Amino acid sequence: MRQIGVVLPSLFNTLGIEDAVKLKLLRKKWSEIFSSPLRDYTYPKEIKEGCLYVIVSSHAWLNELKMFKEDFINKLFPYGIKDVEFKFGRIYNSKQKNNRDYENINISKQQEQWINDIVKKVNDDEMKLVIKNLIRKHLENINRIIKGENHERF
């Protein structure tokens, strides 16, 4: 039997959600990694091929962060981040996103069963919940695209 630490990265990569898992973890730990006021003016938007795209809500902070890019990357390197790009933009209230009601998401019973089959061997309850929510969100977005209801937030 293989250890979960060996199986999960392969599973995430196969499902194409490796970057999404890293991003979810970074968003959860953002306030631990960076102190105020930096954490209040920045938000990790997405990860592509090891590059983290960070939204910065202040032009002054945007200019400051560009000068300290290497320090920023060094703090994020343990999370698999190799590069950072800063972009000016609006930061949405992350607490509002985290309080979503996952009971009413738009996925079928078959999709829910598929998710449960994927995570049934994961022993860590917190990791199981993260994986379930990531896959649910992905399936919900696919369902919206199919129905023509997908709207970009940014």
Sequence and secondary structure as in RCSB ss.txt:
>XXXX:A:sequence
MRQIGVVLPSLFNTLGIEDAVKLKLLRKKWSEIFSSPLRDYTYPKEIKEGCLYVIVSSHAWLNELKMFKEDFINK
LFPYGIKDVEFKFGRIYNSKQKNNRDYENINISKQQEQWINDIVKKVNDDEMKLVIKNLIRKHLENINRIIKGEN
HERF
>XXXX:A:secstr
   HHHHHHHHHHHHT HHHHHHHHHHHHHHHHS TTHHHHEEEEEEETTEEEEEES HHHHHHHHHTHHHHHHH
HGGGT  EEEEEE     HHHHHT  GGG    HHHHHHHHHHHTT   HHHHHHHHHHHHHHHHHHHHHHHT  
    
